[in-house]
Amino acid sequence: MDLKSELLKSIWYAFTSLDVERCGKVSKSQLKVLSHNLYTVLNIPHDPVALEEHFQDDDDGPVSNHGYMPYLNKYILDKVKEGMFDKERFDDLCWMMTMKKNFNMMLQKLVVSERDCFKLFCLFNLLSEDSYPLVMITEEVEYLLKKISTAMSQEWDGKPLEDLISQDPTVQEEGMSVWTFLEHVSTGRLLRVVSAEAFSLALDEVFLEMYHNVLKRGYMWKKGHMRRNWTERWFVLRPSSIAYYVSEDLKDKRGEIQLDKSCVVEPVPDREGKRCLFCVKTHNKTYEMSASDQRQKVEWTQAIQTALRLQREGKTSLHQELKLKRRVQREHSNRERSRSARSSCSSRSSQSDDSNFQEMERMEREKQDLEIESIIQHARELEIRRREAEERERRKQKEVQMDLERQLKEAEMMRDSMQAEIQEKERKAEQQKKRIQELELTQQKLEAALNIEIQARLEEERARQELERLLEAEEETRRQFQILQEQEKILESFSSTREASNGTVEETTPSALYSASLELQNLQASRQRSHQHLEEMQERLRNASQHVRHWNVQLNRLMTPISPAERLESRLQSKNTCPKKEGALASNEFICKYKIRNEQNNRLREDETEKLQLQLDSTCLSEESGC
């Protein structure tokens, strides 16, 4: 059955729902509204001019179904193409129009929901005969109810259907209308419904399989094309494509594999830690997939091969093909039955022959029932195994999820500990940075103090040299002064004989003594000032040395800080360690060398001071003796 015939079935229900007077005709204004809605739901561009011209008000009155068909074919059905509209939305529109008139759910005690009734309405149209008014024969009714029972994991009971046929023979002869079918199913007369939820889930599965042409669906692992990693996806197989989603709620679609005549499905050896592998090869890509077990792999490959066979045969629906096969088989059976009936009637006319024919028919029915029962049993076993496999897979996925959650918690704890460790290291690094800055500052101050001490020592050395020079000059002047004094005493002893010459000496000698005395006094004053300057330089040197010792202590304290917990250990382990081995700064060597040189200079300075003091004492004694 083509797309046009499928759409006409739903449109026929919408047209008859507008026939309020049941005369087979509908007013033009109502047909305008119906056509407008069909334009909208089928995604066809509106043609209001053609609509007004075809349904303009005239004296013809209402339009029959045959009068509406030309416009429907020309302006709507001929423009419809597969895939350009949502068929479920289209059927929902026709269902809402006809349900309000023919099926009032509020007046009946129903065990199924309104949405389930809509799905049954769609499945009825799929399996109904192609003649109008639309009916579904009892064989197709039995086929649909058996599929729903299998999906519910429930054994099919054909007694309610047989009772209905025995009560109403016209059902067997003429078939069952959709409203009769919905009434009997929704009230539980044709199918025993224990749980409305279980019935809804089973009907949804059958609806996806038959109405949406879903050949198979389920979870599998798929290998990526870019990162080449394995990811679990929910696959939905249809005759024309294989779509895969993140999960079974179908909200996040990740891709689609288009199937055509050139596609091939092949098994793949187990590798990369994956098993039950197979691949689908298209004209430009190869898709690798991994099923949960071997049975699922066989089912998937068979289902994909069925889809590829439908593509090669140019068919779009598996159940349409199965429906045609069942119809051909029924027609063949009817012909064989009528042929055997005619031959038996012509050859035998007795009662025994009739009984034999009935026995043959009974045996044939029993044989068919046994075959159907075996098929149903096999399908039930497959369904049970499928559910068990899905349950195992769910448990496995749950265990994997719990393991991943545990690993995630461990990773979070490790991350927190690492963050705490990083923060502690950053804090220590910051403290070390501050300590290094303090060390650098202290070293700079220590170097400045050392420079000041060196400058003070140099000035003190110059003052000492100046004092020595003054002492030597004073000593020389003092010797000359003593020589002049001795010469004066000698001249005084020759008073009488050398008066004339003494007069000349008396004129020159006192002036020489006086000048020598003044020079000696000046040298003594200069020596006193130099001595005071030397004391000042020594005081400055002592202050500079104190500053050096202070900053040296600060530098040593910063280089080897002692925490409260380490003081006892430092007292217990009091041993000399080399600064280089302990990681001290390079300036420590300079400080140690400078300390040694400083001590040597101090000793030399003390010796020179004692020597100068002795010289000063001797000079003072000589002055006192001279006076």
LOVEX-675920 format. One line per 3 residues: number of its first residue (from 0); their letters; for each residue x, y, z of C-alpha. Coordinates in steps of 0.25 Angstrom, whole numbers, plus 5000, padded with zeros to 4 digits. Layout:
N
NUM> a> X:Y:Z  ...
# end
This chain:
627
0> mdl> 5000:5000:5000  5006:5013:4996  5006:5026:5004
3> kse> 4994:5032:4997  4985:5020:5001  4990:5021:5015
6> llk> 4987:5036:5016  4973:5034:5010  4969:5024:5021
9> siw> 4971:5035:5032  4964:5046:5023  4952:5037:5020
12> yaf> 4950:5037:5036  4951:5052:5036  4942:5054:5024
15> tsl> 4931:5044:5030  4932:5051:5044  4928:5064:5037
18> dve> 4916:5057:5031  4906:5060:5042  4894:5056:5035
21> rcg> 4900:5043:5030  4896:5046:5016  4910:5044:5010
24> kvs> 4911:5059:5007  4919:5071:5015  4917:5086:5014
27> ksq> 4927:5094:5006  4931:5102:5018  4934:5090:5026
30> lkv> 4943:5085:5014  4950:5098:5014  4954:5096:5028
33> lsh> 4958:5082:5026  4966:5085:5014  4973:5097:5021
36> nly> 4977:5087:5033  4982:5077:5023  4991:5087:5017
39> tvl> 4996:5091:5030  4999:5077:5036  5005:5072:5023
42> nip> 5014:5084:5021  5008:5087:5007  5009:5102:5003
45> hdp> 4995:5108:5004  4987:5111:4991  4975:5120:4996
48> val> 4971:5124:4982  4969:5109:4977  4962:5106:4990
51> eeh> 4952:5118:4988  4950:5115:4974  4947:5100:4976
54> fqd> 4938:5102:4988  4932:5115:4984  4917:5117:4988
57> ddd> 4907:5112:4977  4895:5105:4976  4901:5091:4976
60> gpv> 4900:5089:4991  4908:5080:5000  4920:5072:4993
63> snh> 4920:5057:4994  4933:5048:4996  4934:5046:4981
66> gym> 4933:5061:4978  4944:5064:4988  4953:5054:4983
69> pyl> 4958:5062:4970  4962:5074:4979  4968:5065:4989
72> nky> 4977:5058:4979  4981:5070:4971  4984:5080:4981
75> ild> 4988:5072:4993  4991:5057:4991  4999:5059:4978
78> kvk> 5008:5069:4986  5011:5060:4998  5025:5053:4998
81> egm> 5031:5043:5008  5038:5050:5020  5033:5064:5018
84> fdk> 5023:5063:5029  5020:5056:5042  5010:5044:5040
87> erf> 5007:5042:5054  5003:5057:5055  4994:5055:5043
90> ddl> 4987:5043:5048  4985:5050:5062  4978:5062:5054
93> cwm> 4968:5052:5048  4967:5044:5060  4963:5056:5068
96> mtm> 4952:5060:5058  4946:5046:5057  4948:5042:5072
99> kkn> 4939:5053:5077  4927:5048:5069  4929:5033:5069
102> fnm> 4936:5029:5082  4932:5036:5095  4942:5031:5105
105> mlq> 4935:5038:5117  4922:5029:5116  4930:5016:5117
108> klv> 4938:5009:5128  4951:5007:5120  4964:5000:5124
111> vse> 4973:5008:5114  4976:5022:5112  4972:5032:5101
114> rdc> 4986:5031:5096  4986:5016:5095  4973:5017:5087
117> fkl> 4979:5026:5077  4991:5016:5075  4981:5005:5073
120> fcl> 4973:5014:5063  4986:5015:5055  4989:5000:5056
123> fnl> 4975:4997:5051  4977:5006:5039  4990:4999:5036
126> lse> 4984:4985:5037  4970:4989:5031  4966:4985:5017
129> dsy> 4967:4994:5006  4952:4995:5003  4942:5005:5009
132> plv> 4936:5006:5019  4949:5001:5026  4948:4988:5034
135> mit> 4959:4979:5039  4956:4964:5037  4957:4954:5049
138> eev> 4971:4948:5045  4977:4962:5045  4970:4965:5059
141> eyl> 4976:4952:5064  4990:4955:5059  4990:4969:5065
144> lkk> 4985:4964:5079  4995:4953:5079  5007:4963:5077
147> ist> 5001:4971:5088  5000:4959:5097  5015:4955:5094
150> ams> 5020:4969:5097  5013:4967:5111  5019:4954:5113
153> qew> 5005:4948:5114  5000:4936:5107  4990:4938:5096
156> dgk> 4976:4934:5100  4967:4933:5087  4954:4929:5094
159> ple> 4949:4943:5096  4950:4946:5081  4943:4932:5078
162> dli> 4932:4936:5087  4931:4949:5080  4930:4943:5067
165> sqd> 4920:4932:5072  4911:4944:5077  4912:4952:5065
168> ptv> 4914:4944:5052  4915:4957:5044  4929:4960:5050
171> qee> 4934:4947:5043  4927:4950:5030  4928:4965:5029
174> gms> 4940:4969:5038  4941:4978:5050  4940:4994:5049
177> vwt> 4950:5002:5057  4940:5007:5067  4935:4992:5070
180> fle> 4950:4988:5071  4953:5000:5081  4941:4997:5089
183> hvs> 4944:4982:5091  4959:4985:5094  4957:4996:5103
186> tgr> 4946:4989:5112  4955:4976:5112  4946:4967:5104
189> llr> 4956:4963:5094  4969:4964:5102  4971:4961:5117
192> vvs> 4978:4974:5122  4983:4972:5136  4991:4985:5137
195> aea> 4988:4997:5129  5003:5001:5130  5008:4988:5125
198> fsl> 4998:4989:5114  5002:5003:5110  5017:4999:5110
201> ald> 5014:4987:5101  5005:4995:5092  5016:5005:5091
204> evf> 5026:4995:5087  5017:4989:5076  5013:5003:5071
207> lem> 5028:5006:5069  5030:4993:5062  5018:4993:5053
210> yhn> 5015:5008:5051  5028:5015:5052  5035:5003:5045
213> vlk> 5045:5001:5056  5052:4987:5053  5060:4987:5065
216> rgy> 5065:4996:5076  5075:4995:5088  5088:4999:5094
219> mwk> 5101:4996:5087  5115:5001:5087  5120:5009:5075
222> kgh> 5134:5013:5071  5136:5027:5068  5142:5033:5054
225> mrr> 5150:5044:5060  5155:5040:5074  5154:5025:5071
228> nwt> 5148:5022:5085  5137:5013:5089  5124:5020:5093
231> erw> 5110:5013:5097  5099:5018:5089  5084:5015:5088
234> fvl> 5081:5010:5073  5068:5010:5066  5068:5002:5053
237> rps> 5058:5006:5042  5057:5000:5027  5064:5013:5022
240> sia> 5074:5017:5034  5081:5014:5047  5079:5025:5056
243> yyv> 5087:5026:5070  5085:5034:5082  5091:5037:5095
246> sed> 5080:5030:5103  5067:5023:5100  5059:5036:5103
249> lkd> 5063:5040:5088  5065:5054:5092  5080:5055:5088
252> krg> 5082:5050:5074  5097:5047:5071  5096:5043:5057
255> eiq> 5089:5034:5046  5094:5023:5037  5087:5024:5023
258> ldk> 5084:5010:5017  5084:5008:5002  5086:4996:4993
261> scv> 5101:4997:4994  5102:4995:5009  5107:4982:5015
264> vep> 5107:4977:5029  5119:4968:5033  5125:4961:5045
267> vpd> 5138:4966:5051  5148:4958:5060  5148:4962:5075
270> reg> 5159:4972:5078  5162:4985:5086  5155:4978:5098
273> krc> 5142:4977:5091  5134:4965:5087  5122:4962:5078
276> lfc> 5127:4972:5068  5121:4975:5054  5122:4986:5044
279> vkt> 5112:4993:5034  5119:4998:5022  5114:5009:5014
282> hnk> 5119:5015:5001  5128:5025:5009  5129:5020:5023
285> tye> 5130:5008:5032  5123:5007:5045  5128:4998:5055
288> msa> 5118:4993:5067  5119:4983:5078  5107:4976:5083
291> sdq> 5105:4972:5098  5105:4957:5095  5105:4947:5083
294> rqk> 5090:4946:5082  5089:4961:5081  5099:4961:5070
297> vew> 5092:4951:5062  5079:4958:5064  5085:4972:5060
300> tqa> 5091:4966:5048  5079:4959:5043  5070:4971:5045
303> iqt> 5080:4980:5038  5080:4970:5026  5065:4970:5026
306> alr> 5066:4985:5025  5076:4984:5014  5067:4974:5007
309> lqr> 5055:4984:5007  5064:4994:5001  5068:4986:4990
312> egk> 5053:4982:4987  5049:4996:4988  5040:4994:5000
315> tsl> 5039:5004:5012  5031:4995:5022  5033:4981:5027
318> hqe> 5019:4980:5033  5013:4984:5020  5020:4973:5013
321> lkl> 5016:4963:5024  5001:4968:5022  5002:4965:5007
324> krr> 5008:4952:5010  4997:4948:5020  4986:4953:5010
327> vqr> 4992:4944:4999  4993:4932:5008  4978:4934:5012
330> ehs> 4974:4936:4998  4982:4923:4994  4976:4915:5006
333> nre> 4962:4920:5002  4964:4915:4988  4969:4902:4992
336> rsr> 4958:4900:5002  4947:4904:4991  4954:4895:4981
339> sar> 4955:4883:4991  4940:4886:4995  4936:4886:4980
342> ssc> 4943:4873:4977  4938:4866:4990  4924:4871:4987
345> ssr> 4924:4865:4972  4930:4852:4976  4923:4849:4989
348> ssq> 4910:4854:4994  4908:4845:5006  4909:4849:5020
351> sdd> 4922:4842:5023  4929:4850:5012  4925:4863:5019
354> snf> 4930:4858:5032  4943:4854:5026  4944:4868:5020
357> qem> 4941:4874:5033  4951:4865:5040  4962:4870:5029
360> erm> 4958:4884:5032  4959:4882:5047  4973:4875:5045
363> ere> 4978:4887:5037  4973:4897:5047  4980:4889:5058
366> kqd> 4992:4888:5050  4992:4903:5048  4989:4906:5062
369> lei> 5001:4897:5066  5010:4905:5057  5005:4918:5062
372> esi> 5006:4913:5076  5021:4909:5073  5024:4922:5067
375> iqh> 5017:4929:5079  5025:4920:5089  5038:4923:5081
378> are> 5035:4938:5081  5032:4938:5096  5045:4930:5099
381> lei> 5053:4941:5091  5046:4952:5098  5049:4946:5112
384> rrr> 5064:4944:5108  5064:4958:5103  5058:4963:5116
387> eae> 5068:4955:5124  5079:4960:5115  5075:4974:5117
390> ere> 5074:4972:5132  5088:4967:5132  5092:4978:5124
393> rrk> 5085:4988:5134  5092:4982:5146  5105:4982:5139
396> qke> 5103:4997:5135  5099:5000:5149  5112:4993:5155
399> vqm> 5120:5001:5145  5113:5013:5149  5116:5011:5164
402> dle> 5130:5008:5161  5131:5021:5153  5125:5028:5164
405> rql> 5134:5022:5174  5146:5026:5165  5141:5040:5164
408> kea> 5140:5041:5179  5154:5036:5180  5159:5046:5170
411> emm> 5151:5057:5176  5158:5054:5190  5171:5053:5183
414> rds> 5169:5066:5176  5165:5073:5190  5178:5067:5196
417> mqa> 5186:5072:5185  5180:5085:5185  5183:5086:5200
420> eiq> 5197:5081:5198  5199:5092:5187  5193:5103:5196
423> eke> 5203:5098:5207  5214:5099:5197  5210:5112:5192
426> rka> 5209:5117:5207  5223:5112:5209  5228:5118:5196
429> eqq> 5222:5131:5200  5229:5130:5214  5242:5126:5207
432> kkr> 5241:5138:5197  5239:5147:5209  5251:5141:5216
435> iqe> 5259:5143:5204  5255:5157:5203  5259:5159:5217
438> lel> 5272:5152:5215  5275:5161:5203  5271:5174:5211
441> tqq> 5279:5169:5223  5291:5166:5214  5290:5180:5208
444> kle> 5290:5186:5222  5302:5177:5226  5310:5181:5214
447> aal> 5307:5196:5217  5311:5194:5231  5324:5187:5226
450> nie> 5327:5198:5217  5325:5208:5228  5334:5200:5237
453> iqa> 5344:5199:5226  5343:5214:5224  5344:5217:5239
456> rle> 5356:5207:5240  5363:5215:5229  5361:5228:5235
459> eer> 5366:5223:5248  5378:5218:5241  5381:5231:5235
462> arq> 5378:5238:5249  5388:5228:5255  5398:5231:5244
465> ele> 5397:5246:5246  5398:5244:5261  5411:5236:5259
468> rll> 5416:5247:5249  5413:5258:5260  5420:5250:5271
471> eae> 5432:5248:5262  5433:5263:5259  5431:5266:5273
474> eet> 5442:5257:5277  5451:5263:5267  5447:5277:5272
477> rrq> 5450:5273:5286  5464:5268:5283  5467:5281:5276
480> fqi> 5462:5288:5288  5470:5280:5297  5482:5283:5289
483> lqe> 5480:5298:5289  5478:5297:5304  5492:5290:5305
486> qek> 5498:5300:5296  5492:5311:5305  5498:5305:5318
489> ile> 5512:5304:5311  5512:5318:5307  5508:5323:5321
492> sfs> 5521:5316:5326  5530:5325:5317  5525:5338:5323
495> str> 5538:5346:5324  5546:5342:5312  5536:5343:5301
498> eas> 5527:5355:5305  5528:5361:5291  5525:5348:5284
501> ngt> 5515:5344:5295  5508:5357:5292  5506:5352:5278
504> vee> 5502:5338:5283  5492:5345:5293  5486:5352:5282
507> ttp> 5484:5339:5274  5482:5328:5284  5469:5333:5291
510> sal> 5462:5335:5278  5465:5321:5274  5461:5315:5287
513> ysa> 5448:5323:5287  5445:5318:5273  5448:5304:5277
516> sle> 5439:5305:5289  5428:5311:5281  5429:5300:5270
519> lqn> 5429:5290:5282  5417:5296:5288  5410:5295:5274
522> lqa> 5414:5281:5272  5408:5277:5286  5395:5284:5282
525> srq> 5394:5277:5269  5397:5264:5276  5386:5267:5286
528> rsh> 5376:5269:5274  5381:5257:5267  5380:5249:5279
531> qhl> 5365:5254:5281  5363:5251:5266  5368:5237:5268
534> eem> 5359:5234:5279  5347:5239:5271  5351:5230:5260
537> qer> 5353:5218:5269  5339:5222:5275  5333:5222:5261
540> lrn> 5340:5209:5258  5334:5202:5271  5320:5207:5266
543> asq> 5322:5202:5252  5327:5188:5258  5315:5187:5267
546> hvr> 5306:5190:5255  5313:5179:5247  5312:5169:5258
549> hwn> 5297:5173:5260  5294:5171:5245  5302:5158:5245
552> vql> 5294:5152:5256  5281:5156:5248  5287:5150:5236
555> nrl> 5290:5137:5243  5277:5136:5249  5270:5138:5236
558> mtp> 5279:5127:5229  5276:5117:5240  5263:5119:5246
561> isp> 5259:5111:5258  5244:5107:5260  5239:5103:5274
564> aer> 5239:5089:5271  5254:5089:5267  5260:5096:5279
567> les> 5261:5083:5287  5267:5076:5275  5277:5087:5273
570> rlq> 5282:5086:5287  5283:5071:5287  5290:5071:5274
573> skn> 5300:5083:5276  5311:5080:5266  5318:5089:5257
576> tcp> 5314:5088:5243  5320:5094:5231  5312:5106:5225
579> kke> 5314:5101:5211  5308:5087:5215  5296:5093:5222
582> gal> 5293:5102:5209  5297:5115:5215  5298:5127:5206
585> asn> 5312:5131:5200  5313:5144:5208  5316:5135:5221
588> efi> 5330:5132:5216  5332:5147:5214  5327:5150:5228
591> cky> 5336:5139:5234  5348:5144:5227  5345:5158:5231
594> kir> 5343:5154:5246  5357:5148:5246  5363:5160:5239
597> neq> 5356:5169:5249  5361:5162:5261  5375:5163:5255
600> nnr> 5374:5178:5253  5368:5180:5267  5380:5173:5273
603> lre> 5390:5181:5265  5382:5194:5268  5383:5191:5283
606> det> 5398:5188:5282  5400:5201:5274  5391:5209:5285
609> ekl> 5400:5203:5296  5412:5207:5289  5407:5221:5286
612> qlq> 5403:5222:5301  5417:5219:5305  5422:5229:5296
615> lds> 5413:5240:5301  5417:5236:5315  5431:5237:5312
618> tcl> 5429:5251:5305  5422:5256:5317  5433:5252:5326
621> see> 5443:5258:5318  5435:5271:5317  5434:5271:5332
624> sgc> 5449:5269:5334  5452:5280:5324  5444:5290:5332
# end
